[in-house]
Amino acid sequence: MWLREDLLKSIWHAFTALDVDQRGKVSKSQLKVLSHSLCTVMKIPHDPLTLEEHFRDDDKGPLSNQGYMPYLNRFILDKVREDFDVLEFNKMCWTLCHKKNVCTDNLLISNYDAFKIWCIFNFLSEDKYPLVIVTEELEYFLQKLTEAMASGWSEEKLSNSELKLHKRRCLTVWEMIQMVGTGVFSKGMDQQSLSMGINEVFQELILDVLKQGYLMKKGHKRKNWTERWFVLRTTSMSYYVCEDLVDMKGHITLDKNCSVESLPDRESKKCLFIIKCPDKSFEISASDKKKKVEWIQAVQSCIQLLRLGLPSPHREARLRRRELRQRRREKEDDLTERMKQLQAANDSNQMQLDAMRKKMEAVAAEAATEEERMKKTQLDLQDRFRLDLEREKMVRLQMEEQVAQKSNELEQNLLRIRQMEDMYRQLEAALEDERKAKQDEEAARNLQARLLEEETARRAELEHLHFQQMQDRKGEPAAEHPAQEQELRAAVARLEKAETERHGALRKYEEVSRNLERAANKTKKWKDQVAKHEGLVRLIQPGHKSPHRVSNWGAASVSEVELELRKKLWQESKNPPTPSSP
């Protein structure tokens, strides 16, 4: 039985491989391909519109894994059933990520062995991202691998300097594949033994293979005995022609209602036992009594696990190891926190002692000079109070003079502000009249253009009718075409009406133009008045050290630059430029 956490680990590797910039974001086209591949392997109907609908508010640029995770859970993982091939699913994710991160050409293992190590890493790694394998799980895997290669496990296997470095930290999957592939811990073992060891650990941890070997099975129809290669998993027992697992001949489904019993020996067969299922029973013969007992105990353990609803033994062991690490980590954190508290309390006590000692020394030093300081302080206070009193009197007089001066300036500035406000209101009214006059001029111009186009069309129509009548009347008297004459007169009347309307629009346009000119002159007049009186109000700034100048635009002082500018404007208004002679 698969777990969602295990599937997410494989998908995380595929998503990370598609993240070229390593910013946690993948383009939408790549997510479409990844989602379609996942649905195909997991036997889920793929609907590309759901991906577009999910990312409709984030349609520009690459998409993050935080945005893809809700879609993955809702539209893919929530619909997965247990009848899909998890091995094919892992192979698909491995294909997307292994070429970018690992090359097996320089290693002792094949690409398929690297894939098996990748699956084992996903099984043993922590449920945190980015995925890493901790030291305890790495040692567990190496111990399993060395035992499978019949070389035995010892702490001396980690004596290599590279393994010492890895032992001090966590490993990623690609570092783990590199470490196993270089053979730094399996020196003296050939490539075939290493591959067989990886395959055995892979079958036990990933394929849930608890036991496998050759047994004799009695047929159901012909009642003959045939040697088969049996593979026992948590929920099933499959048998094949040989140990290459290519040609499967049958499948025994185990559940809580199954049972296994030992059978007495017969004349032809010995070491017999039977597996009873609800639909049929299977008689099996082992090669010796030891293997018979081992197989009976293994099958009985699987049935007991199914009855108790427990996972496979290695999954249960993984859970116990994680719980043990969590409790140990909590104890270490608690111990570290207690040490910090004790250290803080010790530092606090030491600081308090130092502070008390310094305080006592300071008190002793101050006691000797307290009386002398008190006398000197009294004399200083008397002198200071006398100086402060005199300074306060001078400041009060200066403040009264400044208040009177500021009040006078304020009244003058208020008067000037009211004058400027009146000018600005007049200027705003003139600008509004000018704006309305421009709108009227634009409307009259559009009307005149439309009437001119209509007059042109009427004139073209009249010319066309006149030309057509001239063509039709060749060789015929005029009395025979009264309808054409009437149509021609109607066209002439329409043309005259269009001309009349155009002349009326022209007169209206001229009147609007005069209004616009009057409004523009009025606006210019008030702009000139505002420009002439703009020196009445300005911010009061600190004066310069040089003597202030008083201009004829007001009583306030102006700077040198402003005075020069006003002189220039005054000269230009006094001596306007003469128009050039034609």
C-alpha positions as semicolon CSV with decimal commas, in nm:
position;residue;x (nm);y (nm);z (nm)
1;M;0,000;0,000;0,000
2;W;0,140;0,338;-0,100
3;L;0,143;0,652;0,114
4;R;0,084;1,002;-0,016
5;E;0,408;1,123;0,146
6;D;0,607;0,867;-0,055
7;L;0,441;0,974;-0,382
8;L;0,504;1,342;-0,308
9;K;0,876;1,274;-0,263
10;S;0,909;1,130;-0,614
11;I;0,703;1,414;-0,761
12;W;0,921;1,666;-0,575
13;H;1,231;1,530;-0,748
14;A;1,060;1,565;-1,089
15;F;0,942;1,918;-1,012
16;T;1,288;2,021;-0,889
17;A;1,448;1,887;-1,208
18;L;1,214;2,106;-1,416
19;D;1,310;2,410;-1,204
20;V;1,603;2,523;-1,418
21;D;1,667;2,852;-1,233
22;Q;1,631;2,687;-0,889
23;R;1,378;2,952;-0,782
24;G;1,098;2,709;-0,695
25;K;0,905;2,790;-1,014
26;V;0,828;2,593;-1,333
27;S;0,664;2,706;-1,656
28;K;0,300;2,615;-1,718
29;S;0,382;2,407;-2,028
30;Q;0,617;2,186;-1,825
31;L;0,355;2,150;-1,551
32;K;0,106;2,037;-1,815
33;V;0,346;1,767;-1,936
34;L;0,422;1,659;-1,578
35;S;0,052;1,644;-1,484
36;H;-0,034;1,444;-1,798
37;S;0,247;1,197;-1,728
38;L;0,136;1,153;-1,366
39;C;-0,225;1,095;-1,467
40;T;-0,118;0,844;-1,732
41;V;0,095;0,639;-1,494
42;M;-0,161;0,655;-1,212
43;K;-0,449;0,565;-1,446
44;I;-0,639;0,888;-1,382
45;P;-0,840;1,072;-1,652
46;H;-0,648;1,389;-1,732
47;D;-0,839;1,714;-1,774
48;P;-0,611;1,996;-1,900
49;L;-0,883;2,255;-1,842
50;T;-0,856;2,210;-1,464
51;L;-0,492;2,323;-1,476
52;E;-0,584;2,633;-1,677
53;E;-0,874;2,708;-1,441
54;H;-0,650;2,661;-1,133
55;F;-0,385;2,905;-1,261
56;R;-0,619;3,154;-1,434
57;D;-0,518;3,434;-1,192
58;D;-0,145;3,359;-1,232
59;D;-0,108;3,322;-1,607
60;K;0,213;3,521;-1,656
61;G;0,558;3,379;-1,599
62;P;0,657;3,055;-1,423
63;L;0,438;2,896;-1,157
64;S;0,559;2,813;-0,806
65;N;0,541;2,478;-0,627
66;Q;0,312;2,637;-0,364
67;G;0,059;2,704;-0,638
68;Y;0,101;2,358;-0,797
69;M;0,067;2,167;-0,469
70;P;-0,309;2,237;-0,418
71;Y;-0,377;2,132;-0,780
72;L;-0,168;1,815;-0,733
73;N;-0,355;1,715;-0,415
74;R;-0,703;1,797;-0,541
75;F;-0,702;1,680;-0,903
76;I;-0,444;1,398;-0,900
77;L;-0,358;1,247;-0,560
78;D;-0,715;1,260;-0,425
79;K;-0,828;1,053;-0,725
80;V;-0,556;0,789;-0,709
81;R;-0,652;0,429;-0,644
82;E;-0,432;0,143;-0,530
83;D;-0,443;-0,047;-0,861
84;F;-0,167;0,151;-1,038
85;D;0,195;0,040;-1,070
86;V;0,401;0,236;-0,817
87;L;0,723;0,112;-0,975
88;E;0,628;0,260;-1,314
89;F;0,533;0,583;-1,137
90;N;0,878;0,602;-0,975
91;K;1,049;0,522;-1,306
92;M;0,868;0,811;-1,473
93;C;0,978;1,057;-1,202
94;W;1,332;0,915;-1,212
95;T;1,349;0,969;-1,589
96;L;1,273;1,339;-1,544
97;C;1,539;1,407;-1,281
98;H;1,836;1,165;-1,303
99;K;2,003;1,294;-1,623
100;K;2,038;1,642;-1,478
101;N;2,191;1,534;-1,147
102;V;2,387;1,207;-1,182
103;C;2,595;1,024;-1,442
104;T;2,651;0,650;-1,385
105;D;2,922;0,613;-1,652
106;N;3,200;0,668;-1,395
107;L;3,032;0,463;-1,119
108;L;3,033;0,093;-1,031
109;I;2,655;0,073;-1,053
110;S;2,417;0,079;-1,348
111;N;2,143;0,330;-1,413
112;Y;1,881;0,082;-1,288
113;D;2,079;0,028;-0,964
114;A;2,094;0,408;-0,921
115;F;1,716;0,415;-0,967
116;K;1,678;0,156;-0,691
117;I;1,898;0,363;-0,456
118;W;1,683;0,667;-0,546
119;C;1,368;0,476;-0,443
120;I;1,534;0,359;-0,120
121;F;1,636;0,719;-0,044
122;N;1,275;0,838;-0,090
123;F;1,161;0,566;0,150
124;L;1,420;0,642;0,422
125;S;1,441;1,023;0,388
126;E;1,272;1,263;0,626
127;D;0,929;1,408;0,541
128;K;1,079;1,756;0,505
129;Y;1,183;1,948;0,198
130;P;1,442;1,967;0,054
131;L;1,474;1,590;0,102
132;V;1,777;1,456;0,292
133;I;1,866;1,131;0,465
134;V;1,992;1,153;0,821
135;T;2,294;0,966;0,956
136;E;2,090;0,693;1,133
137;E;1,893;0,604;0,820
138;L;2,211;0,609;0,609
139;E;2,380;0,366;0,847
140;Y;2,066;0,149;0,841
141;F;2,079;0,133;0,461
142;L;2,454;0,060;0,453
143;Q;2,412;-0,212;0,713
144;K;2,131;-0,372;0,509
145;L;2,342;-0,349;0,193
146;T;2,656;-0,501;0,343
147;E;2,452;-0,782;0,500
148;A;2,292;-0,851;0,162
149;M;2,641;-0,872;0,007
150;A;2,742;-1,116;0,288
151;S;3,030;-0,894;0,394
152;G;2,909;-0,807;0,744
153;W;2,859;-0,465;0,899
154;S;3,096;-0,282;1,131
155;E;3,166;0,077;1,230
156;E;3,501;0,043;1,052
157;K;3,310;0,074;0,727
158;L;3,281;0,445;0,803
159;S;3,654;0,491;0,866
160;N;3,709;0,652;0,529
161;S;3,758;1,030;0,544
162;E;3,479;1,092;0,296
163;L;3,234;0,891;0,504
164;K;3,345;1,078;0,816
165;L;3,254;1,399;0,640
166;H;2,914;1,260;0,546
167;K;2,857;1,131;0,897
168;R;2,867;1,484;1,033
169;R;2,578;1,600;0,815
170;C;2,284;1,485;0,605
171;L;2,303;1,353;0,249
172;T;2,101;1,434;-0,059
173;V;1,994;1,155;-0,291
174;W;2,262;1,241;-0,549
175;E;2,536;1,240;-0,285
176;M;2,408;0,905;-0,163
177;I;2,415;0,758;-0,517
178;Q;2,767;0,896;-0,568
179;M;2,884;0,747;-0,238
180;V;2,742;0,400;-0,308
181;G;2,849;0,408;-0,675
182;T;3,212;0,489;-0,598
183;G;3,237;0,184;-0,369
184;V;3,413;0,363;-0,083
185;F;3,243;0,138;0,175
186;S;3,235;-0,185;-0,033
187;K;3,601;-0,227;-0,120
188;G;3,687;-0,581;-0,228
189;M;3,334;-0,650;-0,363
190;D;3,275;-0,685;-0,735
191;Q;3,013;-0,495;-0,933
192;Q;2,777;-0,793;-0,956
193;S;2,771;-0,847;-0,580
194;L;2,701;-0,478;-0,524
195;S;2,416;-0,486;-0,776
196;M;2,268;-0,801;-0,617
197;G;2,288;-0,641;-0,272
198;I;2,114;-0,323;-0,393
199;N;1,843;-0,535;-0,558
200;E;1,783;-0,736;-0,239
201;V;1,748;-0,423;-0,024
202;F;1,525;-0,268;-0,292
203;Q;1,296;-0,569;-0,295
204;E;1,270;-0,574;0,084
205;L;1,215;-0,200;0,146
206;I;1,036;-0,086;-0,171
207;L;0,864;-0,398;-0,312
208;D;0,772;-0,527;0,038
209;V;0,936;-0,866;-0,030
210;L;0,957;-1,044;0,305
211;K;1,082;-1,382;0,181
212;Q;1,156;-1,556;-0,150
213;G;1,285;-1,891;-0,268
214;Y;1,209;-2,212;-0,457
215;L;0,919;-2,433;-0,337
216;M;0,717;-2,720;-0,483
217;K;0,349;-2,644;-0,551
218;K;0,068;-2,888;-0,616
219;G;-0,149;-2,810;-0,917
220;H;-0,524;-2,758;-0,891
221;K;-0,628;-2,938;-1,210
222;R;-0,367;-3,207;-1,293
223;K;-0,254;-3,248;-0,930
224;N;0,111;-3,255;-1,033
225;W;0,398;-3,101;-0,834
226;T;0,597;-2,821;-0,998
227;E;0,892;-2,620;-0,870
228;R;0,822;-2,246;-0,859
229;W;1,001;-1,936;-0,735
230;F;0,782;-1,790;-0,457
231;V;0,789;-1,422;-0,353
232;L;0,613;-1,334;-0,027
233;R;0,491;-0,977;0,024
234;T;0,275;-0,825;0,296
235;T;-0,056;-0,881;0,116
236;S;0,028;-1,143;-0,146
237;M;0,237;-1,443;-0,238
238;S;0,331;-1,472;-0,606
239;Y;0,506;-1,761;-0,780
240;Y;0,711;-1,751;-1,099
241;V;0,884;-1,997;-1,333
242;C;1,228;-1,889;-1,208
243;E;1,389;-1,619;-0,997
244;D;1,414;-1,362;-1,279
245;L;1,048;-1,273;-1,200
246;V;0,957;-1,253;-1,569
247;D;0,693;-1,524;-1,612
248;M;0,444;-1,513;-1,320
249;K;0,236;-1,832;-1,302
250;G;0,001;-1,740;-1,018
251;H;-0,089;-1,510;-0,733
252;I;-0,212;-1,584;-0,379
253;T;-0,394;-1,293;-0,217
254;L;-0,353;-1,286;0,159
255;D;-0,606;-1,132;0,393
256;K;-0,716;-1,163;0,755
257;N;-0,934;-1,467;0,675
258;C;-0,642;-1,674;0,543
259;S;-0,451;-1,931;0,746
260;V;-0,143;-2,150;0,712
261;E;-0,108;-2,501;0,857
262;S;0,151;-2,775;0,858
263;L;0,063;-3,105;0,686
264;P;0,195;-3,452;0,767
265;D;0,449;-3,608;0,534
266;R;0,334;-3,840;0,261
267;E;0,508;-4,116;0,074
268;S;0,589;-3,893;-0,224
269;K;0,630;-3,551;-0,059
270;K;0,771;-3,426;0,271
271;C;0,786;-3,093;0,455
272;L;0,432;-3,005;0,346
273;F;0,219;-2,707;0,452
274;I;-0,104;-2,558;0,321
275;I;-0,225;-2,199;0,278
276;K;-0,603;-2,177;0,312
277;C;-0,780;-1,884;0,144
278;P;-1,156;-1,815;0,127
279;D;-1,178;-1,927;-0,238
280;K;-0,915;-2,207;-0,260
281;S;-0,624;-2,370;-0,082
282;F;-0,261;-2,418;-0,190
283;E;-0,046;-2,721;-0,093
284;I;0,326;-2,643;-0,090
285;S;0,635;-2,851;-0,019
286;A;0,967;-2,715;0,111
287;S;1,309;-2,868;0,058
288;D;1,373;-2,924;0,429
289;K;1,207;-2,877;0,767
290;K;1,395;-2,554;0,841
291;K;1,266;-2,382;0,528
292;K;0,918;-2,520;0,597
293;V;0,915;-2,361;0,944
294;E;1,056;-2,034;0,808
295;W;0,790;-2,008;0,536
296;I;0,506;-2,098;0,775
297;Q;0,624;-1,832;1,023
298;A;0,665;-1,570;0,747
299;V;0,317;-1,632;0,604
300;Q;0,165;-1,638;0,953
301;S;0,334;-1,302;1,030
302;C;0,182;-1,145;0,717
303;I;-0,165;-1,271;0,808
304;Q;-0,124;-1,144;1,166
305;L;-0,020;-0,799;1,038
306;L;-0,328;-0,789;0,813
307;R;-0,554;-0,885;1,101
308;L;-0,406;-0,610;1,322
309;G;-0,411;-0,353;1,041
310;L;-0,037;-0,284;1,073
311;P;0,200;-0,190;0,789
312;S;0,490;-0,403;0,671
313;P;0,770;-0,472;0,924
314;H;1,026;-0,240;0,764
315;R;0,770;0,044;0,744
316;E;0,686;-0,013;1,110
317;A;1,059;-0,012;1,190
318;R;1,104;0,312;0,997
319;L;0,823;0,471;1,198
320;R;0,978;0,356;1,524
321;R;1,320;0,494;1,424
322;R;1,163;0,831;1,339
323;E;0,978;0,840;1,670
324;L;1,300;0,751;1,852
325;R;1,490;1,029;1,672
326;Q;1,211;1,273;1,750
327;R;1,218;1,185;2,121
328;R;1,598;1,206;2,126
329;R;1,586;1,541;1,948
330;E;1,329;1,670;2,196
331;K;1,546;1,554;2,486
332;E;1,851;1,723;2,335
333;D;1,656;2,044;2,279
334;D;1,526;2,028;2,635
335;L;1,876;1,969;2,770
336;T;2,013;2,253;2,557
337;E;1,739;2,484;2,680
338;R;1,809;2,391;3,041
339;M;2,181;2,452;2,991
340;K;2,102;2,792;2,840
341;Q;1,878;2,877;3,134
342;L;2,145;2,770;3,385
343;Q;2,411;2,967;3,198
344;A;2,183;3,270;3,186
345;A;2,109;3,240;3,559
346;N;2,481;3,209;3,634
347;D;2,562;3,512;3,418
348;S;2,282;3,706;3,582
349;N;2,409;3,624;3,932
350;Q;2,764;3,719;3,835
351;M;2,643;4,048;3,687
352;Q;2,445;4,120;4,003
353;L;2,754;4,057;4,219
354;D;2,967;4,284;4,000
355;A;2,699;4,551;4,005
356;M;2,673;4,536;4,386
357;R;3,051;4,562;4,425
358;K;3,072;4,859;4,189
359;K;2,778;5,020;4,363
360;M;2,940;4,989;4,702
361;E;3,263;5,138;4,568
362;A;3,073;5,426;4,410
363;V;2,881;5,493;4,730
364;A;3,202;5,501;4,928
365;A;3,361;5,739;4,678
366;E;3,059;5,968;4,670
367;A;3,030;5,982;5,048
368;A;3,372;6,145;5,073
369;T;3,288;6,429;4,834
370;E;2,918;6,470;4,905
371;E;2,950;6,759;5,148
372;E;3,189;6,958;4,929
373;R;2,970;6,903;4,623
374;M;2,661;7,018;4,810
375;K;2,826;7,348;4,900
376;K;2,949;7,408;4,547
377;T;2,610;7,316;4,408
378;Q;2,430;7,572;4,620
379;L;2,660;7,850;4,503
380;D;2,624;7,746;4,139
381;L;2,245;7,734;4,170
382;Q;2,230;8,086;4,309
383;D;2,444;8,225;4,026
384;R;2,243;8,030;3,768
385;F;1,907;8,146;3,898
386;R;2,020;8,508;3,885
387;L;2,146;8,476;3,526
388;D;1,831;8,291;3,419
389;L;1,610;8,563;3,564
390;E;1,792;8,839;3,375
391;R;1,791;8,635;3,053
392;E;1,419;8,567;3,086
393;K;1,343;8,940;3,117
394;M;1,538;9,017;2,799
395;V;1,370;8,733;2,611
396;R;1,024;8,850;2,718
397;L;1,089;9,201;2,586
398;Q;1,219;9,065;2,255
399;M;0,918;8,836;2,220
400;E;0,675;9,122;2,274
401;E;0,845;9,326;2,002
402;Q;0,843;9,028;1,762
403;V;0,476;8,957;1,831
404;A;0,381;9,313;1,750
405;Q;0,587;9,304;1,428
406;K;0,445;8,968;1,323
407;S;0,088;9,085;1,387
408;N;0,141;9,379;1,152
409;E;0,295;9,158;0,884
410;L;0,013;8,907;0,923
411;E;-0,255;9,169;0,860
412;Q;-0,072;9,286;0,546
413;N;-0,029;8,929;0,419
414;L;-0,396;8,849;0,482
415;L;-0,498;9,153;0,279
416;R;-0,271;9,047;-0,007
417;I;-0,397;8,690;0,010
418;R;-0,757;8,809;-0,025
419;Q;-0,660;9,017;-0,327
420;M;-0,485;8,719;-0,487
421;E;-0,781;8,491;-0,414
422;D;-1,012;8,736;-0,594
423;M;-0,773;8,743;-0,891
424;Y;-0,751;8,363;-0,900
425;R;-1,131;8,331;-0,895
426;Q;-1,156;8,574;-1,185
427;L;-0,882;8,381;-1,368
428;E;-1,061;8,048;-1,309
429;A;-1,387;8,195;-1,442
430;A;-1,203;8,327;-1,750
431;L;-1,038;7,987;-1,805
432;E;-1,378;7,816;-1,777
433;D;-1,526;8,058;-2,036
434;E;-1,230;7,994;-2,265
435;R;-1,273;7,616;-2,228
436;K;-1,644;7,635;-2,312
437;A;-1,566;7,863;-2,610
438;K;-1,312;7,607;-2,737
439;Q;-1,571;7,329;-2,704
440;D;-1,827;7,539;-2,896
441;E;-1,566;7,615;-3,164
442;E;-1,484;7,243;-3,198
443;A;-1,856;7,156;-3,228
444;A;-1,909;7,432;-3,491
445;R;-1,602;7,313;-3,683
446;N;-1,731;6,953;-3,685
447;L;-2,077;7,070;-3,794
448;Q;-1,927;7,279;-4,075
449;A;-1,715;6,983;-4,191
450;R;-2,016;6,753;-4,189
451;L;-2,230;7,002;-4,385
452;L;-1,946;7,055;-4,632
453;E;-1,922;6,679;-4,689
454;E;-2,301;6,665;-4,732
455;E;-2,291;6,955;-4,980
456;T;-2,015;6,780;-5,175
457;A;-2,219;6,462;-5,184
458;R;-2,531;6,653;-5,306
459;R;-2,328;6,829;-5,572
460;A;-2,180;6,497;-5,690
461;E;-2,532;6,349;-5,698
462;L;-2,661;6,647;-5,901
463;E;-2,374;6,614;-6,149
464;H;-2,437;6,244;-6,178
465;L;-2,811;6,298;-6,247
466;H;-2,739;6,574;-6,493
467;F;-2,486;6,356;-6,678
468;Q;-2,726;6,064;-6,685
469;Q;-3,009;6,280;-6,826
470;M;-2,778;6,414;-7,091
471;Q;-2,698;6,060;-7,196
472;D;-3,061;5,953;-7,195
473;R;-3,187;6,261;-7,392
474;K;-2,965;6,222;-7,692
475;G;-3,197;6,221;-7,988
476;E;-3,520;6,256;-7,784
477;P;-3,741;6,562;-7,706
478;A;-3,735;6,699;-7,347
479;A;-4,111;6,651;-7,304
480;E;-4,069;6,275;-7,288
481;H;-3,868;6,281;-6,956
482;P;-4,080;6,452;-6,689
483;A;-3,967;6,216;-6,410
484;Q;-3,601;6,289;-6,473
485;E;-3,669;6,662;-6,472
486;Q;-3,850;6,635;-6,143
487;E;-3,565;6,430;-5,989
488;L;-3,313;6,687;-6,113
489;R;-3,508;6,974;-5,955
490;A;-3,530;6,782;-5,626
491;A;-3,152;6,732;-5,633
492;V;-3,099;7,104;-5,700
493;A;-3,328;7,187;-5,406
494;R;-3,133;6,956;-5,176
495;L;-2,805;7,111;-5,289
496;E;-2,937;7,463;-5,222
497;K;-3,059;7,351;-4,877
498;A;-2,716;7,204;-4,801
499;E;-2,547;7,529;-4,911
500;T;-2,785;7,731;-4,692
501;E;-2,711;7,512;-4,390
502;R;-2,337;7,535;-4,456
503;H;-2,352;7,917;-4,474
504;G;-2,549;7,922;-4,147
505;A;-2,288;7,691;-3,985
506;L;-2,012;7,918;-4,117
507;R;-2,175;8,225;-3,958
508;K;-2,218;8,034;-3,635
509;Y;-1,851;7,927;-3,648
510;E;-1,742;8,288;-3,697
511;E;-1,952;8,395;-3,399
512;V;-1,805;8,116;-3,184
513;S;-1,453;8,213;-3,298
514;R;-1,516;8,570;-3,185
515;N;-1,642;8,443;-2,849
516;L;-1,328;8,228;-2,817
517;E;-1,108;8,526;-2,898
518;R;-1,284;8,740;-2,637
519;A;-1,250;8,461;-2,375
520;A;-0,879;8,419;-2,461
521;N;-0,821;8,793;-2,427
522;K;-1,000;8,793;-2,094
523;T;-0,792;8,498;-1,972
524;K;-0,471;8,666;-2,087
525;K;-0,575;8,985;-1,908
526;W;-0,622;8,807;-1,573
527;K;-0,305;8,604;-1,621
528;D;-0,112;8,929;-1,669
529;Q;-0,268;9,079;-1,359
530;V;-0,183;8,768;-1,154
531;A;0,174;8,774;-1,291
532;K;0,211;9,142;-1,197
533;H;0,086;9,084;-0,843
534;E;0,246;8,744;-0,782
535;G;0,504;8,909;-0,552
536;L;0,234;9,005;-0,302
537;V;0,232;8,666;-0,129
538;R;0,530;8,434;-0,079
539;L;0,681;8,231;0,200
540;I;0,862;8,424;0,473
541;Q;1,217;8,292;0,482
542;P;1,516;8,380;0,697
543;G;1,682;8,692;0,563
544;H;2,033;8,702;0,422
545;K;2,316;8,865;0,609
546;S;2,343;9,131;0,336
547;P;2,112;9,437;0,351
548;H;1,758;9,365;0,221
549;R;1,620;9,543;-0,081
550;V;1,268;9,680;-0,107
551;S;1,109;9,672;-0,454
552;N;0,802;9,852;-0,587
553;W;0,603;9,524;-0,587
554;G;0,558;9,516;-0,210
555;A;0,711;9,586;0,125
556;A;0,869;9,239;0,155
557;S;1,236;9,190;0,073
558;V;1,331;9,003;-0,245
559;S;1,644;8,821;-0,349
560;E;1,890;8,940;-0,612
561;V;1,779;8,677;-0,868
562;E;1,408;8,760;-0,826
563;L;1,476;9,130;-0,852
564;E;1,672;9,085;-1,178
565;L;1,394;8,869;-1,321
566;R;1,129;9,129;-1,243
567;K;1,339;9,404;-1,398
568;K;1,368;9,198;-1,715
569;L;0,991;9,138;-1,734
570;W;0,925;9,506;-1,672
571;Q;1,164;9,608;-1,954
572;E;0,998;9,365;-2,197
573;S;0,648;9,493;-2,114
574;K;0,764;9,855;-2,147
575;N;0,944;9,806;-2,481
576;P;0,749;9,546;-2,682
577;P;0,927;9,415;-2,996
578;T;0,840;9,600;-3,320
579;P;0,690;9,385;-3,598
580;S;0,924;9,323;-3,892
581;S;0,841;9,501;-4,218
582;P;0,721;9,284;-4,506
